[in-house]
């Protein structure tokens, strides 16, 4: 029996295993498919100190209503009868205020800033390679509305003390010549970085297995958490039962389904995102880019280029919407002159479910109701960015130490049962 059993083999689960090992714990990881095979696999791979504004922010509701019935829009809610979705939207609406955003931003900023040096430490581990590059991030705009949105974000970032550079068209092309046509300017965040997210998770998992303190079971789907007298006594799976002193629920968008077997409600909605990864073109950008108007990301990877974007609240529906795929490929002809969206094969298209809470903050901590249950989920679009610091926090909580990785106030705001209060 391991000291800690982790449900979920994505970035959050594997980083938690790493830091738990460092703290002296033996760990078992249960993954329903393959390690890093879900949301951690095909996302844009951005490490984003620039993203201090939570998903729940002023103006999101009004903009979302304009896009609501457009299935190819950047933000789309698939109409369906779901009491969980209705409840989530109601809470999300309440969180989309200036005051709530201003309260959440320092928490996100603190977590990200604590995570950044941990990436440097991970990249320095012998034989651990995951395409980590510190090139910054460009937010690009083609129209005045996009410019205003980018500058608003830049001012908020400056307010957090982050370095930001505003670039006109000439300065932009001097920094990164390979921007899409029609771009008139941008904002540069030099502190940002990027990596290959799939390689990051699988390489770290392989290193953990090699060290011998971590056992990883793939194709092992958790069906129930069995509780007795306020303690998890068994984790039931399609491969039999597992036990451990402590249980970490890090199942991403599937976490609410697993928690429900305990009668524990986690208000997390699955936000589907898409990416298309193509063989590296002859000409490729050096710096990752986010196109403000299209809400699409262009990430240069080793011998590849990845186009990613969209936010679709459609439940755990794995189907591919080709309209949404086409909407994030508008920049592709810049790098592939003969490109045709219809020529993209199914194998080049990825979709994954990003777990989103109503207030835009993750849930990280120990459950108040179950003594040996830890939870780490709800990281939305910054799961890769926050994976190392989340693992560090979890290891400190599991060891019943005073948490040094973040402040006590931030930890309280990330509490698992905060929506039950």
ABEGO torsion letter per residue (X at the ends): XBABBBBEABAAAAAAAAAAAAAGBBBBBBBABBBGABAAAABAGBBBAABABBABBBGAAAAAAAAAABAABABBBBBBBBAAAAAAAAAAAAABBAAAAAAAAAAAAAAAAAAAAAAAAAAABBGBBAGBBBAEBBBBBABAAAAAAAAAAAAAAAAAGBBBBBBBAAAAAAABABBBBGBAEBBBBAABBBBBAAAAAAAAAAAAAAAGABBBBBGBBBABBBBBGGBBABBBBAAEBBBBABBBBAAEAAAAAAAAAAGBBBBBBBBBBBBBBBBBBABBBABBBBBAAAGBBBBBBBGBBBBBEEBBBAEBBABBBAAAAAAAAAAAAAABAABBAAABBAAABBBBBBBBBAAGBBBBEBBAABAABBBBBGAEAAAAAAAAAAAAAAAAAAAGBBBAABBAAAAAAABAAAAAX
